[in-house]
Amino acid sequence: MSAYRLLFFCFAILSFSLGLEAEPTPAKRSATRETRATPEEPGITFNSVHVDGPYIAMTFDDGPSATLTPKLLDLLAAHHIKATFFVIGENVAEHPEIVARAAQEGHEIANHSWSHPNFGKMSDENVRRQLQQTDDAIKNATGKRPTLLRPPYGSITAREKRWIHDEFGYDIILWDVDPYDWKRPGPAVVRARILKETRPGSIVLSHDIHPGTIEAMPSTFDELETKGFKFVTVSELIRMAAARPSHPSPQPGGTVPASATESPSPTPSPASSPGG
């Protein structure tokens, strides 16, 4: 009988031990801790701006050109238009007097790198050097440092945008109207593309280093003015940013306002926009 009791006692102990092992262990506190969502960083990239009114920004890249930029400045003055020039640093160093004139006449001067490389394929240090050299050249020519950057080709990574904005304070400016004037299609085509695509809040890309672009501008300005558009610098356009209406209303040119302030689209690639 004692043998049966001993066997029963051992069986009871074994069953109790197995029951303890089957108990679920509490999850670690660190594994279940909730992570609070951080506020979204403010918009720093723009290809158009939603505005209340027929305002647009004309922008010109890659200058200054010794011969073409002064002609463009004369045209802008005749039309009482303020534009934004995204300048190449080495060109600024070569022709500081042209940049100084543009700034004195009320145009905005912005950074477009020192030598037009592809930022998306460069180290941070090389990008930083490109920006700082151009920033210094603009400061030397105008007395003011730029607040805007247009990366060459529109090529820039999301991480680069953040650290460039943190270090230099630049907003990143792309575009929503591109006449592809770098392909030199002729003044009539450049004009037609700009007139077709421009809407309130547009940032229009062109280049003041191509003769056909400068030739296209007088009639382009005339037609845009006839459509009711008003010209401001990019920084002025950004300051005009308005809340999006629930039902966009028609604007000059038969279009509706730009749908967003911050650029919602992918960064233009060098293959699609070599002239940016």
C-alpha positions as CSV (number, residue, x, y, z in Angstrom):
1,M,0.0,0.0,0.0
2,S,2.9,2.3,0.8
3,A,4.2,1.9,-2.8
4,Y,0.9,3.1,-4.2
5,R,0.9,6.1,-1.9
6,L,4.4,7.0,-2.9
7,L,3.5,6.7,-6.6
8,F,0.4,8.8,-6.1
9,F,2.5,11.5,-4.2
10,C,5.1,11.6,-7.1
11,F,2.3,11.9,-9.7
12,A,0.7,14.9,-7.8
13,I,4.0,16.7,-7.5
14,L,4.7,16.2,-11.3
15,S,1.2,17.5,-12.2
16,F,1.7,20.6,-10.0
17,S,5.0,21.4,-11.7
18,L,3.6,21.1,-15.2
19,G,0.8,23.5,-14.2
20,L,3.3,26.1,-13.1
21,E,5.2,25.9,-16.4
22,A,2.0,26.4,-18.4
23,E,1.2,29.7,-16.7
24,P,1.9,32.6,-19.1
25,T,4.8,34.8,-18.1
26,P,4.1,38.6,-17.9
27,A,5.3,40.5,-20.9
28,K,8.2,42.8,-20.3
29,R,7.2,46.4,-19.7
30,S,9.5,47.7,-22.4
31,A,7.9,45.5,-25.0
32,T,4.4,46.9,-24.4
33,R,5.4,50.5,-23.9
34,E,3.5,52.9,-26.2
35,T,5.5,55.2,-28.4
36,R,4.0,58.7,-28.7
37,A,3.7,60.1,-32.2
38,T,6.0,63.1,-32.8
39,P,4.5,66.2,-34.5
40,E,5.1,66.3,-38.2
41,E,8.0,68.5,-39.2
42,P,6.9,71.8,-40.8
43,G,6.8,71.9,-44.6
44,I,10.1,72.9,-46.0
45,T,9.7,71.7,-49.6
46,F,7.6,73.6,-52.1
47,N,6.7,73.1,-55.8
48,S,3.7,75.4,-55.6
49,V,1.8,77.3,-53.0
50,H,-2.0,77.5,-52.4
51,V,-2.8,81.3,-52.4
52,D,-5.9,83.4,-52.3
53,G,-5.3,85.4,-55.5
54,P,-3.7,85.2,-58.9
55,Y,-0.1,85.2,-57.6
56,I,2.8,83.3,-59.3
57,A,6.6,83.2,-59.0
58,M,8.9,83.4,-62.0
59,T,12.2,81.7,-61.3
60,F,15.4,81.6,-63.3
61,D,18.2,79.1,-62.8
62,D,21.9,78.7,-63.6
63,G,22.9,82.3,-64.0
64,P,24.1,84.9,-63.9
65,S,25.0,85.0,-67.6
66,A,27.2,88.0,-68.6
67,T,25.0,88.8,-71.6
68,L,21.6,87.3,-71.1
69,T,20.8,88.1,-67.4
70,P,21.2,91.9,-67.9
71,K,18.7,91.7,-70.8
72,L,16.3,89.8,-68.6
73,L,16.7,92.3,-65.8
74,D,15.8,95.1,-68.3
75,L,12.6,93.1,-69.4
76,L,11.6,92.5,-65.8
77,A,12.1,96.2,-64.9
78,A,10.0,97.2,-67.9
79,H,7.1,95.0,-66.7
80,H,7.6,95.9,-63.0
81,I,8.1,92.2,-62.3
82,K,10.0,90.8,-59.3
83,A,11.5,87.4,-59.9
84,T,13.7,84.9,-58.0
85,F,17.1,83.9,-59.4
86,F,18.6,80.6,-58.3
87,V,22.2,81.3,-59.0
88,I,25.3,79.1,-59.5
89,G,28.1,80.2,-57.1
90,E,31.0,80.1,-59.5
91,N,28.9,82.4,-61.9
92,V,28.2,84.7,-59.0
93,A,31.9,84.9,-58.2
94,E,32.6,85.8,-61.9
95,H,29.8,88.4,-62.2
96,P,29.0,89.7,-58.8
97,E,27.9,93.1,-60.2
98,I,25.0,91.4,-62.1
99,V,23.8,89.7,-58.9
100,A,24.2,92.9,-57.0
101,R,22.0,94.7,-59.6
102,A,19.3,92.1,-59.4
103,A,19.2,92.3,-55.7
104,Q,19.1,96.1,-55.8
105,E,16.2,96.0,-58.2
106,G,14.1,93.9,-55.8
107,H,14.7,90.4,-57.1
108,E,15.3,87.5,-54.8
109,I,18.7,85.7,-55.0
110,A,18.7,82.1,-54.0
111,N,21.2,79.2,-53.8
112,H,21.5,76.7,-56.7
113,S,24.9,75.2,-55.7
114,W,28.4,76.2,-56.6
115,S,28.9,74.1,-59.8
116,H,25.5,72.3,-60.4
117,P,26.3,68.7,-59.2
118,N,23.8,66.1,-58.3
119,F,23.3,66.4,-54.5
120,G,21.5,63.0,-54.3
121,K,24.8,61.2,-55.1
122,M,27.1,63.3,-53.0
123,S,28.5,63.1,-49.4
124,D,27.1,65.5,-46.8
125,E,30.5,67.3,-46.6
126,N,30.7,67.9,-50.4
127,V,27.1,69.2,-50.4
128,R,27.8,71.4,-47.5
129,R,30.9,72.8,-49.3
130,Q,28.8,73.6,-52.4
131,L,26.2,75.4,-50.4
132,Q,28.5,77.3,-48.1
133,Q,30.7,78.6,-51.0
134,T,27.6,79.8,-52.9
135,D,26.1,81.3,-49.7
136,D,29.3,83.3,-49.1
137,A,29.4,84.4,-52.8
138,I,25.8,85.7,-52.6
139,K,26.5,87.4,-49.3
140,N,29.6,89.1,-50.8
141,A,27.7,90.3,-53.9
142,T,24.4,91.4,-52.2
143,G,25.1,91.9,-48.5
144,K,22.5,89.3,-47.6
145,R,22.5,85.5,-47.3
146,P,19.9,83.5,-49.2
147,T,17.1,81.7,-47.5
148,L,16.1,79.4,-50.4
149,L,17.7,76.5,-52.1
150,R,16.9,74.8,-55.4
151,P,19.0,71.6,-55.7
152,P,20.4,71.0,-59.1
153,Y,18.2,68.8,-61.2
154,G,15.7,68.8,-58.3
155,S,17.8,65.9,-56.9
156,I,17.9,65.8,-53.1
157,T,17.2,63.1,-50.5
158,A,14.7,63.6,-47.6
159,R,17.6,63.4,-45.1
160,E,19.5,66.0,-47.0
161,K,16.5,68.3,-46.9
162,R,16.3,68.0,-43.2
163,W,19.9,68.7,-42.3
164,I,20.3,71.5,-44.9
165,H,17.2,73.2,-43.5
166,D,18.6,72.8,-39.9
167,E,22.1,74.0,-40.8
168,F,21.4,76.7,-43.4
169,G,17.7,77.6,-42.7
170,Y,16.8,77.0,-46.4
171,D,13.4,76.1,-47.7
172,I,13.7,73.7,-50.6
173,I,12.1,75.1,-53.8
174,L,11.1,72.9,-56.7
175,W,8.6,73.8,-59.4
176,D,5.3,72.9,-60.9
177,V,5.7,74.6,-64.4
178,D,8.6,73.4,-66.5
179,P,8.8,74.6,-70.2
180,Y,11.9,72.4,-70.8
181,D,13.7,75.4,-72.1
182,W,17.0,73.6,-71.5
183,K,16.1,71.5,-74.5
184,R,16.0,74.7,-76.6
185,P,12.6,74.1,-78.2
186,G,12.3,77.7,-79.4
187,P,10.7,80.8,-77.9
188,A,7.2,80.0,-79.1
189,V,7.2,76.5,-77.4
190,V,8.6,77.9,-74.2
191,R,5.9,80.6,-74.1
192,A,3.1,78.1,-75.0
193,R,4.1,75.7,-72.2
194,I,4.3,78.3,-69.5
195,L,1.0,79.8,-70.5
196,K,-0.7,76.4,-70.6
197,E,0.6,75.1,-67.2
198,T,0.7,78.2,-65.0
199,R,-2.0,78.5,-62.4
200,P,-2.4,80.6,-59.2
201,G,0.4,79.7,-56.8
202,S,2.7,78.3,-59.5
203,I,6.4,78.3,-59.3
204,V,7.6,78.6,-62.9
205,L,11.0,77.2,-63.8
206,S,13.1,78.8,-66.6
207,H,16.8,79.5,-67.2
208,D,18.5,82.8,-67.9
209,I,21.4,81.2,-69.8
210,H,19.5,80.2,-72.9
211,P,18.8,82.9,-75.6
212,G,15.5,81.3,-76.6
213,T,14.2,81.7,-73.0
214,I,15.0,85.4,-72.9
215,E,13.4,85.9,-76.3
216,A,10.3,84.2,-75.1
217,M,9.9,86.3,-72.0
218,P,8.4,89.6,-73.4
219,S,5.3,87.9,-74.9
220,T,5.1,85.4,-72.0
221,F,4.9,88.3,-69.5
222,D,2.4,90.1,-71.6
223,E,0.1,87.0,-71.9
224,L,0.4,86.2,-68.2
225,E,-0.5,89.7,-67.3
226,T,-3.5,89.6,-69.7
227,K,-4.7,86.5,-67.9
228,G,-4.7,88.4,-64.7
229,F,-1.6,86.9,-63.0
230,K,0.5,89.0,-60.6
231,F,4.2,88.3,-60.0
232,V,5.9,87.9,-56.7
233,T,9.2,86.4,-55.4
234,V,9.1,82.8,-54.1
235,S,9.5,84.0,-50.5
236,E,6.6,86.4,-51.0
237,L,4.5,83.5,-52.5
238,I,5.2,81.3,-49.5
239,R,4.2,84.0,-47.1
240,M,0.9,84.3,-48.9
241,A,0.1,80.6,-48.3
242,A,-3.6,80.2,-47.4
243,A,-5.7,77.3,-46.0
244,R,-7.1,75.0,-48.7
245,P,-10.8,75.7,-49.4
246,S,-13.2,72.8,-49.4
247,H,-14.4,73.6,-52.9
248,P,-11.6,75.3,-55.0
249,S,-13.0,78.2,-57.1
250,P,-11.9,79.0,-60.7
251,Q,-8.9,81.4,-61.0
252,P,-7.3,83.4,-63.8
253,G,-6.5,81.2,-66.7
254,G,-9.5,78.9,-66.1
255,T,-7.7,76.8,-63.4
256,V,-8.1,76.1,-59.8
257,P,-5.7,76.9,-57.0
258,A,-2.7,74.7,-56.3
259,S,-3.9,71.9,-54.0
260,A,-1.0,72.0,-51.5
261,T,1.6,74.2,-50.0
262,E,4.2,71.6,-49.4
263,S,5.3,69.6,-52.3
264,P,3.4,66.3,-52.4
265,S,5.1,64.8,-55.4
266,P,8.3,62.9,-55.8
267,T,11.5,65.0,-56.3
268,P,12.1,65.6,-60.0
269,S,14.8,63.3,-61.3
270,P,17.9,64.4,-63.3
271,A,16.7,62.4,-66.2
272,S,13.4,64.2,-66.4
273,S,14.7,67.7,-65.6
274,P,18.4,68.1,-66.5
275,G,18.1,71.9,-66.5
276,G,16.8,72.3,-63.0
